[in-house]
Amino acid sequence: MAKERILVVDDEEDILELVNFNLAKEGYRVISTTTGERAVEMSRSERPDLIVLDLLLPGMDGLEVTKFLKQNQETQNIPIVMLTAKGEESDVVTGLELGADDYVTKPFSPKILLARIRAVLRRKATATPKPSDVIKIHNLVIHPGRREVRVDDKIIDLTYTEFGVLRYLVRRPGWVFTRSQIVDAVRGSDYFVTDRSVDVQIVGLRKKLGIMGKYIETVRGVGYRFREA
């Protein structure tokens, strides 16, 4: 069987050739481009199974590409692995908050990049939502397949991470989760996301959910839970 199709986006020809070669050697079907604008077009027309995306692109940069794809219903579920020379914490966190699934900094090991890609594809395969996964509690409805949240039938605009945190808490109402458990569940244990990041997401969720925000409770010294009643 043919392996997954991967879109590689990088304006450095030598990096593009290196990544393409190693992916093809592993049996992946590879398509590529050097610009963010073309990456958006190919993502919509080719529907790759995963995108390896450089951040420092001419014109439309990688963060803009990520934001556009994650806000578009056609492309929001395509996993993105950032490949970048920008290793500063703020850039990494920004990319992940926009919805990227992982990141690898340049210079990089092709073996490590391949391992990260395989891990993201495995998570995608096991996390594909089914219609029965729709969650309803109080006046809140979460539709994982659409990445949609409604309160009193009004759509609530959440970021990728806010959606993940809310879904994780609501799946087991009444259970208390530590910040570390929430980070691991939403991003995976190998992501550069701090416990403080969870607190920021909770503040944002409470504000956006309005009256439903009161059901997200802080358990002092432990973490958070979504109250059942």
FENRAKA-V929662 format. One record per pair of residues at least 4 apart in sequence whose ideal C-beta (glycine too) atoms are under 6 Angstrom apart, sorted by sequence separation. I is the first residue (numbers start at 0). J is the second residue. If there is no record, write none. Layout:
BEGIN
I,J / I,J
END
This chain:
BEGIN
41,45 / 56,60 / 59,63 / 88,92 / 92,96 / 95,99 / 103,107 / 122,126 / 128,132 / 157,161 / 165,169 / 176,180 / 182,186 / 186,190 / 192,196 / 204,208 / 208,212 / 218,222 / 9,14 / 22,27 / 32,37 / 56,61 / 59,64 / 85,90 / 94,99 / 107,112 / 135,140 / 142,147 / 149,154 / 150,155 / 157,162 / 176,181 / 183,188 / 9,15 / 23,29 / 32,38 / 68,74 / 69,75 / 186,192 / 217,223 / 218,224 / 22,29 / 54,61 / 134,141 / 141,148 / 148,155 / 205,212 / 53,61 / 216,224 / 32,41 / 52,61 / 103,112 / 133,142 / 140,149 / 148,157 / 19,29 / 182,192 / 205,215 / 215,225 / 216,226 / 7,18 / 91,102 / 132,143 / 139,150 / 214,225 / 7,19 / 19,31 / 103,115 / 138,150 / 214,226 / 81,94 / 138,151 / 65,79 / 101,115 / 30,45 / 128,143 / 15,31 / 128,144 / 146,162 / 178,194 / 181,197 / 5,22 / 164,181 / 167,184 / 81,99 / 86,104 / 101,119 / 100,119 / 178,197 / 79,99 / 35,56 / 79,100 / 80,101 / 81,102 / 82,103 / 84,105 / 164,185 / 5,27 / 78,100 / 163,185 / 10,33 / 35,58 / 36,59 / 2,26 / 4,28 / 5,29 / 6,30 / 7,31 / 8,32 / 35,59 / 2,27 / 141,166 / 38,64 / 42,68 / 50,77 / 52,79 / 54,81 / 39,67 / 35,64 / 49,78 / 50,79 / 51,80 / 52,81 / 53,82 / 54,83 / 69,98 / 8,38 / 43,73 / 53,83 / 51,82 / 54,85 / 66,97 / 42,74 / 65,97 / 136,169 / 65,99 / 6,41 / 80,115 / 134,169 / 80,116 / 164,200 / 80,119 / 161,200 / 165,204 / 160,200 / 6,47 / 78,119 / 5,47 / 161,203 / 4,47 / 161,204 / 175,218 / 4,48 / 5,49 / 6,50 / 7,51 / 8,52 / 9,53 / 178,222 / 3,48 / 8,53 / 78,123 / 177,222 / 10,56 / 175,221 / 176,222 / 10,57 / 175,222 / 175,224 / 174,224 / 155,207 / 172,225 / 173,227 / 172,227 / 169,225 / 168,225 / 98,159 / 150,211 / 96,160 / 139,211 / 21,109 / 69,159 / 91,191
END
